[in-house]
């Protein structure tokens, strides 16, 4: 027996309450996918990438 998927819209996703355990949701071809919360290590990597991109943008803006 094949399971049918319920397709969701962006509006459906926005109306979906945030999970109590943290994390969030994303849409993948209309399917609502739960995303677990980031670990501390992941947040540190995100933070470093953000600052590298920010510094690069600032240098690019000053250059021209």
N, C-alpha and C positions, 0 to 999 in steps of 0.2 A: 504494500500500500504506500503510495507516494503522499508525502505531506505537502500541503500547499502553503506558500508563503503569503503573508499579508503585506502588501506594499504600502509604505507610508510616504507622506509628503513632508516637506520642511515644516509646514504648519503643525502637522501631527507631532513631529519631534519637539518643536518649541513648546507644545502643550504638555509634553510628558514630564512629570515631576522628576527632579534630580534624585538619583539613587541615595538611600540613606547611608550606604557604605562608602559614599564618595564616588569619584569617577564621573562618567557622563555617557552620552550616546553620540553616535554618528550614523549617517545614512550611507548604506552601501547598496547601490542599485535598488533603492526603495526599501531595503531591509534595515530595520533599526538594530544596531549593534551596540552592545554594552562595552564601554571602555573602562578598565580598572584604573584606580587612581595611580598617579605617578609615584615612584619611590623617591627617596631623598637623592639618590644618585642620579636619577633621571632629571629631577629639578635642577641639580647642579649643572648638568650638561646643557639643559635648556637655557639656563641663566648665562653660561659661558658663550653659547652660540648667539644669544641675543646681543650681548655686549660686543662680540666680534663683528656682527652685522651692523650694529649701530655705529661703531668706530669706522668701519669701512664706508658707510653711507656719509658720515660726516667728512671724512677725508675726500671722498669723491665730490661732495658739494663744494668744499673749499677749493678744490683743484679746477673746478670749472664749469 
